[in-house]
Amino acid sequence: MNLTVGEHSVRHIRRIVRSLLGEWGLGHLTDTLELAVSELVTNVVRHVPDRRCSLVVMRQTAGVRVEVTDGWRELPLVPSVPNPETESGRGLTLLDAVVDKWGVAPGAGGGKNVWFECGVT
């Protein structure tokens, strides 16, 4: 899906993910995927000036892979120790705690691709 996301987009995207997981018989991954997708899309809303991204949700042999690609060159950083005084900056730390694996790669058009996999053994 190619999207321009806003403040209320995250809840709609969570519904789409929930629906896909139900169709695929992977409902046990719903909470984890909804949280992880929410974090990545929220990062687009907060950090990408034009708020455009593409979202890919792929069923794999063992689990699901999600990719969020945007046109912003700046790669996200995971703070080694989150500042307890700030209200943000913990999203990728949270992502790391709930998914099986994740990563960031430069995108084809100069942006970036942030991805994660769940249910992969």
C-alpha positions, 0 to 999 in steps of 0.5 A, spaced: 500 500 500 502 506 498 500 511 503 500 518 506 499 517 513 496 522 518 495 522 526 489 517 525 492 513 520 495 508 525 488 505 527 486 504 520 492 500 519 492 496 525 485 494 523 488 492 516 493 488 519 488 484 524 484 482 518 490 479 514 492 475 520 485 473 521 485 471 514 491 467 514 490 463 520 495 467 524 491 471 529 496 469 535 501 474 532 495 480 532 498 484 538 505 483 536 504 486 529 499 491 531 504 494 536 510 493 531 506 496 525 504 502 529 511 504 531 513 504 524 507 508 521 508 513 527 515 514 526 513 516 519 508 521 521 513 524 526 519 524 522 518 524 515 516 531 512 511 529 506 508 523 511 508 518 505 510 511 505 509 504 502 507 498 507 508 491 505 505 485 509 507 479 507 505 472 509 511 467 509 512 460 510 513 461 518 510 468 520 509 475 517 514 480 514 512 487 514 516 493 511 515 500 511 519 504 506 519 512 506 523 517 502 526 520 508 534 519 508 535 519 515 536 512 518 532 511 525 537 510 531 536 506 537 538 509 543 543 505 547 539 508 554 533 511 553 532 518 556 527 517 562 525 524 562 523 524 554 516 522 552 518 519 545 524 515 543 523 508 545 519 505 539 525 501 536 527 499 543 520 496 543 520 493 536 526 490 538 523 487 544 517 484 541 519 482 534 523 476 532 528 480 528 528 487 524 532 492 520 533 498 516 536 498 509 537 504 505 531 505 500 532 505 492 530 512 491 534 515 497 529 513 503 529 507 507 526 501 508 524 499 516 522 491 516 521 486 521 519 479 522 514 475 527 513 468 528 519 466 524 522 460 528 
